[in-house]
């Protein structure tokens, strides 16, 4: 192991993963500090899915919303080797990094990187209603994340997010009648140490969502 929990170069799949995440950190695409806690948090998404009574436990297709430096998407791609992933981000610099990272990790056969705003990509027939899971780490406030995620989910799929750790009532910020307007159910807290929440997609997301680029943040539903 090298400093910050990163395995030495050439140390197998984990070595490649930690190499690219270390580069992401150096480029400012991940938070500073050791990688181990950040990777552990990303792996927590998989444990949250396993603990959830509603999330698909063997997802065939997953979208990482606002993938940034590749967390949790790259980590989950190693955890779920039979799953296809889409890493979505609106920043050209981040997408260029993700494309290199996917190739270096040997994931280019089942991990796709998409450049675009969620409000626009969520209306693309190739992506709308196509995913079993959407995962989001620090994408935005609850109302923005929910409105941008719901259009991607099939009925029976789920959004998995990491809420603020240490809240007295995990998920309280997510509770509101307008989740139902998106076809979503009530948030369910799992893996309390990281504040993970699972929000099931119970009905198809109505065609009026997502609203135009920027509108979910300017006029949040809740």
N, C-alpha and C positions, 0 to 999 in steps of 0.2 A: 504493500500500500504506500502511496505517496501522501504528502501533506493534504489535509482536507478530506481524507477518505477516498481519494481517487486511486484505483489500482494502477499498477505500472503498465505502460504501453505493452500491448501484445498479450495481456492476461485474459484472453478469451472475450466472450461477448460483454461481460461486465466491464472489461478494460476499455473496449471501444465506447461503451455507453458513458463511462465516467470521463473519458477523454473529451467527448463532444460536449458534455455538460460543463466540464471545466472550461472549455473554450467559450461556451455561452456565458458563463459567469464572468470570464475575463473581458468579454465584449459588452458587459452590462445588460445582458438579456435575462439573467437570473440575479437573484439577490446575492450580496456578498456573504462570505463566511463558508464554513465547511459544507461539502456536498452531501455528506451522509444524512443530515436531518432533512434536506430537501428531497432526496431520493426516498427516504422513509415515508415522508408525507405523500409523495406520489404513489408509492406502493399501497398506501392506505386507501386509495380509491378502489383498488381491487378487493381489499378486505371489506370495505364498506358494501360493495356489490354482493360479496359472498354472504354478508350478514343481513342483507335487506330481504324482506319477504316479497317485495314487488319488483325489484330490478332484475332483468334477464341475467342469469348466472353464467351463461355461455354466449355472450354477445357475438354476433357474426360481423357486425359493422359498428364502429365507434367513431365519433367526431370529437376532436379536442378543440374546444371553442376558444380562440385567442391563444394559440399554442405558444407563442413567444419564443422562449429558449428551449422548448421541447418538453416541458413538464405540465401535466403528467403524461402526455401522449407517448413519448419515447420509452419511458419506463414501463407503461402498460403494454406497449407492443412486445416487450420482452416477456412480460408476465402472462400474456395471452397469445401464444404463438399461432393459434388458429384463427385469429381475428384480423379483419381488415380495418385499417385506420385512415382517417383523413385528418390532417393537421391544418387547421384553418387560421390564417392570420391576415390582417390588413396591411402590414408593414412590409415593404419590399426587402429591406435589409434583413428582417427576421425570417422571411420566407427563403431568401437566398441561403441563410445559415441553415435552416431546417432541411432544405434540399441536400446540402452537403452532408449534414448529419445523418440523414436517412441512408444515403449511399455508403458512408463510412461504417455505419452499424450493420450493413448488409440487410436492410429492411425494405429496399426499394421494390421488392416484389409484391408487398402487401400494404405498404404505407405510402399514401399520396399526400403531397403538400399542395394546398390551394391558396392562392392570393385573392383576397376579396373581403368586402365588408359582409358581416353576417346577415344584415338586413337585405342585401342583394342576393347572396348565395343561397339564402333560405327560400328564395322564390324560384330557384333553378330546379326544373323537374328532375334532374339527375340526383339532387340532394334532398329535395323536399320529401318528408315522410319516409326517408330511406334508412334511418339509423336506429339501432337497438338502444344505444346509449349515447348521450352527450355528456362529456366531462368538462368542467370549468374550474380553473384555479385563478382567482383574482381577476376575473374577466370584467366585472363591474357590479353595481348595486343589484340587489335581488330582482327588481322589476325589469331592469335592462337584460340581465342574464336570462331570465325566464322567457321574455318576449323573443329574444334572439335564438334561444334553444328550441322552443316548442315546435317551430316549423320543420325542424330537421327530424323530429322523432316520429316513428311509427306508433300506432296505437299499441299499447302494451310495453313500449319502451320507457326509458326513464332518464331524467337529468340527475347527475351526481355532482354536487358542489361541496366545497369546503367552506363552511361559514366561519365567522370569527371565533377563534378558540376562546374558551373561558367565559362565554356568555352564561348568565344564570339560566336562561331558557333557550337552548340551542334552537335556531330556526325561527325565533319570534319575528325577526325582520321579514321573513318570507310569508308570513300568514296574511292572507287577504283574499277577498272574494274574487278578485280579478285573475287569480290563477285559474279558476274555473273557466273564465272567458277565453283562456288559451287552450282549453281542453285538458288542463292539468289537475291532478288531485292535490290533497294536502301534503305538505312536506313531512317526511318522517326522518327523525334524527337517528343516525347510526354512528358507531365509532366515535364516541363523545370526546375522546382525547384530542381529535383533530377537528371536531365540529362538523363532521360530514352529514350531509342531508341528501335524501333521495326523494325526487318529485316524479311521480308516475304520470305518463301521458295516457289519459283515460279515454279521450276522444280525439278525433282529428283536429289539428290546429285550424281554426277558421281562416278562410282565405284573406281576410283583411289584415292578418298579421304575417310577417312583421311589417310595421309601418316604415315609412321612408327613412333613409339613412339619417341618423342623428335624432329622429323624433322620439324613439324609446327613452333616450337619456334626457331630452328636453321636456317631455311630457310623460313621465313614468306612470304606469298603470296603477301602482300602489306605492 
